[in-house]
């Protein structure tokens, strides 16, 4: 198994190059849209972590206790959901087939738990807003050749990254690996 590597911080002109490298996703083809999001999450993961940390710190300076509480609740709900998904077939299948709904369910459950504690606004801006920014960028940013190559290397298992591990927990990597394996086997069988 490959050891974990942090992807490099992509330059600003690659991360946010201009309007010509952004396009509205094809809402009719959810598989293609999902592939674009996953590819961008893997390729720009360090940039996304940096954006999330900056927003997190800004909100954290404004309300440190609420931010800590929000982070703890979301982390706890996510870990319990992943654990339950690994131990219950229904949840695992739901997580694999509907990753977006799974994340929305985690956020909704976290929101409910935080509303009981009173830290709702901190939760919305400190935890959910960076996720929204990341999802919007990953959905709109068109992939380039370096992006596709990096994703193939990670998909084959030659390299592992923090975002790859998160996507594995959401069961979003396994299908890519199976497609690559089938492709390689078909090429080897022809020879």
C-alpha positions in Angstrom: 0.0 0.0 0.0 1.2 3.5 -0.8 2.1 5.9 2.0 0.0 9.0 2.4 1.2 12.2 0.6 -0.2 15.6 0.8 -0.9 17.0 -2.6 1.0 20.2 -3.5 -0.7 23.6 -3.1 -1.8 24.5 -6.6 -1.0 28.0 -7.9 -3.7 30.6 -7.8 -3.9 30.8 -11.6 -4.5 27.1 -11.8 -6.9 27.0 -8.9 -8.9 30.0 -10.1 -7.7 30.6 -13.7 -10.6 32.7 -15.1 -14.1 32.2 -16.5 -13.0 30.1 -19.5 -12.0 27.2 -17.3 -15.3 27.1 -15.4 -18.5 25.7 -16.8 -21.9 24.7 -15.5 -22.1 21.0 -14.8 -24.4 18.8 -16.8 -27.2 18.2 -14.3 -28.6 15.5 -16.6 -25.5 13.3 -16.3 -24.9 12.9 -12.6 -22.1 10.4 -13.1 -20.1 12.9 -15.2 -20.8 15.6 -12.6 -19.8 13.3 -9.7 -16.5 12.4 -11.6 -15.7 16.1 -12.1 -16.3 16.8 -8.4 -14.2 13.8 -7.2 -11.4 14.7 -9.6 -11.3 18.3 -8.5 -11.5 17.3 -4.8 -8.4 15.1 -5.3 -6.4 17.5 -7.4 -7.1 20.7 -5.5 -7.4 19.1 -2.1 -4.7 21.2 -0.4 -6.2 24.4 -1.8 -9.6 23.3 -0.5 -8.1 22.5 2.9 -6.5 26.0 3.0 -9.8 27.7 2.1 -11.6 25.7 4.7 -9.0 26.5 7.4 -9.1 30.3 6.5 -12.9 30.5 6.8 -12.8 28.2 9.9 -10.2 30.5 11.6 -12.1 33.7 10.7 -15.3 32.3 12.2 -13.3 30.8 15.1 -11.9 34.1 16.1 -15.4 35.6 16.2 -16.9 32.7 18.3 -14.3 30.2 19.5 -16.5 28.2 21.8 -19.3 27.9 19.2 -16.7 26.9 16.6 -15.2 24.2 18.8 -18.7 22.8 19.6 -19.7 22.8 16.0 -16.5 21.0 14.9 -16.8 18.5 17.6 -20.5 17.7 16.8 -19.9 17.4 13.0 -16.8 15.2 13.5 -18.7 13.0 15.9 -21.7 12.6 13.7 -19.5 11.9 10.7 -17.5 9.3 12.5 -20.6 7.6 13.8 -22.1 7.6 10.3 -19.0 6.1 8.8 -18.8 3.5 11.5 -22.5 2.6 11.1 -22.0 2.5 7.3 -19.2 0.0 7.7 -21.3 -2.2 10.0 -24.8 -1.9 8.4 -25.3 -2.8 4.7 -28.3 -0.4 4.3 -26.3 2.6 5.4 -23.2 1.5 3.4 -25.3 1.1 0.2 -27.0 4.5 0.8 -23.6 6.2 1.4 -22.2 4.6 -1.8 -25.2 5.4 -4.1 -26.0 8.8 -2.7 -22.8 10.4 -1.3 -24.3 13.9 -1.6 -27.4 13.0 0.4 -25.2 11.2 2.9 -23.2 14.4 3.5 -26.4 16.4 3.7 -27.8 14.0 6.3 -24.6 14.3 8.3 -24.9 18.1 8.1 -28.6 18.0 8.9 -28.1 15.8 11.9 -25.2 18.0 13.1 -27.4 21.1 12.6 -30.2 19.5 14.7 -27.8 18.5 17.5 -26.2 22.0 17.5 -29.6 23.7 17.6 -30.2 21.9 20.9 -26.9 23.5 22.1 -27.4 26.9 20.6 -24.4 27.1 18.2 -26.4 27.1 14.9 -25.1 30.2 13.3 -21.5 29.3 14.0 -22.1 25.9 12.6 -23.6 27.3 9.4 -20.8 29.8 8.7 -17.9 28.0 10.1 -18.4 24.4 9.0 -20.9 24.4 6.2 -19.9 27.5 4.3 -16.4 26.2 3.5 -18.0 22.9 2.3 -20.4 24.9 0.1 -17.5 26.9 -1.4 -15.5 23.7 -2.1 -18.5 21.9 -3.6 -19.3 24.9 -5.9 -15.7 25.2 -7.1 -15.3 21.4 -7.6 -18.6 21.4 -9.6 -17.8 24.3 -11.8 -14.0 23.9 -12.4 -13.2 22.1 -15.6 -10.5 19.4 -15.3 -7.2 19.6 -17.1 -4.7 16.9 -18.2 -2.6 17.2 -15.0 -5.8 16.8 -13.0 -6.8 13.6 -14.8 -3.3 12.1 -14.6 -3.1 12.7 -10.8 -6.5 11.1 -10.3 -5.5 8.0 -12.3 -2.3 7.6 -10.2 -4.3 7.9 -7.0 -7.0 5.6 -8.3 -4.6 2.9 -9.1 -3.3 3.1 -5.6 0.3 4.3 -6.4 -0.4 7.4 -4.3 -2.7 8.1 -1.3 -3.8 11.5 0.0 -6.0 12.8 2.8 -8.9 13.6 0.4 -8.5 10.1 -1.1 -8.9 8.6 2.3 -12.1 10.8 2.9 -13.5 9.7 -0.4 -12.7 6.1 0.4 -14.7 6.5 3.6 -17.6 7.8 1.4 -17.1 4.8 -0.9 -16.3 7.0 -3.9 -13.0 5.6 -4.9 -13.8 1.9 -5.3 -15.7 2.3 -8.6 -12.8 4.2 -10.2 -10.3 1.5 -9.2 -12.6 -1.2 -10.6 -12.9 0.7 -13.9 -9.1 1.1 -14.2 -8.5 -2.5 -13.3 -11.1 -3.7 -15.9 -9.4 -1.4 -18.5 -5.9 -2.8 -17.7 -7.2 -6.4 -17.8 -8.8 -5.8 -21.2 -5.6 -4.4 -22.6 -3.6 -7.3 -21.2 -6.0 -9.9 -22.5 -5.7 -8.5 -26.1 -2.0 -9.1 -26.1 
